[in-house]
């Protein structure tokens, strides 16, 4: 009170203040009860003002804008999906080097007994915190292992509907998050769960969306400062993409950001005003966000528009699909975006996680961001505002009125890490004289006449994470070099829970598939070195202060390269496809290297169920494997046996769904790696189908060692009688 104020004035003012406080507490209590009881989401289009303080169930969440919080590189632990909040996948550990890596040998191998069937893909990054490794299988089972010995500490097996038919690209998960004494995981049926970090006990679960509507979760969630962040996949099913933040203690939704704005929203005018295409516009999020605590932003890349390949009904740039997006980590408010492909009709969505880094350019430290696109370019941006850090030019591109194509597309200055077109030399070398189709290069549109292009929907870069090394200042990225054919099909009406592609895409039969491992200078976007493979590169990257880069190969090898030169310095052959990123950590002064090797449905690699862990001087006897599988009770086994008997009545469809649908698509069309079986010559004849399933061919793996003869016969019958209209 000011000096000289009367006693009656003081009493009056004090009463008013008391009433305001009481009323304010009532409003807060009422709002908290609403959030806690209903989990009501605040939709992007209804937010009026920025929220400066989030209150959930009686507690105040601290601001994630912590300017004094330093983001260190990974060292003794691997505590987040990307190694640190910047997603750099670089470790400061340097006991394993290019000089002594010849002595790197297995120290333990653990069999998880999960995720080895054909429909699963092993893509998870293990986390290591306080001497415990947390890893998830393609079946979404979660394991805690002693990181020094490989012995199981606990296992959690979620109950997921095994007949889910809205999974685009194989059953998988990219991993878990750890924080606040909990392990968090997004499940394929669009649930987010939290487990007790010490016991594996389920603490809470939240339904993020309905899987029957096409929503799934494949990315590893992000834990940061009391919140758990996750996006949803399902762009092939006409979803409306979103990223959400959840309270880490309660599992209640704190905020939601829609990756497809609605009418009246900022950038909502990049969708047609005469239809509701935005409601089914896609924009999935396949990757784990990065965080800049100083700025208080999270960053993620958004996926394809829907329908993927038909732009005729969605005129405009179709934001925020195919973009890098920054939002306020505290309240989900939009900050900035950069769109890599305007009005995408080629399924060239950025699925690779964004990486943040700091680098000196022209005598000034810059806050950088890199994102490796399916286009075959890395987009280097200033993460404060989304402007290009290395030049990006808008250039005119070929037009097609039927597809409502964008007049220009962004072209980064620098080098592409895969070829971006099909030319006569390619036809002569790879496709042969019998090839008579039309060809084009990046951003060439298509309609009813089939056209063969590069890159294809595999990329460029796909989901396998890239890495940044501050010692070399190189950005390491995996690329795919494949031939894909696109053609218009009849108008496809949207049906909830069904694939919504819009046209037909398929790899060119008998064409080779290649991959690249590339080091790009972040200051120039120029290639420093590149390694070429005769298979797609489909695993992810780890780089270390020991001047090393680790990459998994489809044939099961874990391979190490010199980070400066790209020279191969080491390899080790495992028993399944190495299609997940490696990690490194330290216990008792020894550096370990670990990878989950379980194969991949889309890559067509051999399946398995093991975690391999190495150290210098490892002495594991050949063939010795620890049984770390989950122990099932008799009731569960009996239920599974009963379910199996029921399913066996339709064995062909079940086997196709489990082993073939990821590559060939529902009813044989619009898969992501295999030809369209509805017009395949092979699919017309049962004997040819049996031969191909049994022994493989082209990029297809052999199934003679993974399917029973009864299953092979059943799926062959299904293909020639149901899938192929010309079957006999």
Secondary structure, DSSP 8 states (H G I E B T S, - for coil): --TT--HHHHHHHHHHHHHHHHHHHHHHHHHHHHHHHH-----GGG--S--SS-EETTEE---S--TT-----B-S-B-STTSSTT---EE---SS-TTTGGGEEEEEEEE---S-STTB------EEETTEEEEE-TT--EEEEETTT--EEEEE-----TT----SS-B-----EEETTEEEEE-TTSEEEEEETTT--EEEEEE-S-GGGT-B--S--EEETTEEEEE-B-GGGT-B-EEEEEETTT--EEEEEESS--TTSTTGGGS-SSS-GGGG-B----S--EEETTTTEEEEE---BSSSS--TT--S--TTTTEEEEEETTT--EEEEEESSTT--S-----S--EEEEEEETTEEEEEEEEE-TTS-EEEEETTT--BSS-EEEEE----GGGT--SEEEEESS--SS--B--HHHIIIII-TT---EE-BTT---SSS-EEESSBTTBSS-SS--EEETTTTEEEEEEEE--EEEEE-S-----TTS----EEEEE-TT---EEEEEEEETTTTEEEEEEEESS---S-EEEETTTEEEEE-TTSEEEEEETTT--EEEEEE-SS---S--EEEEETTEEEEEEEE---TTTT-----EEEEEEET----TT--EE------HHHHHHHHHHHHHHGGGHHHHHHHHHTHHHH-GGGSS-SSS--GGG-SGGG-HHHHHHHHHH-BTTB---TTTS-HHHHHHHHHHIIIII-TT--
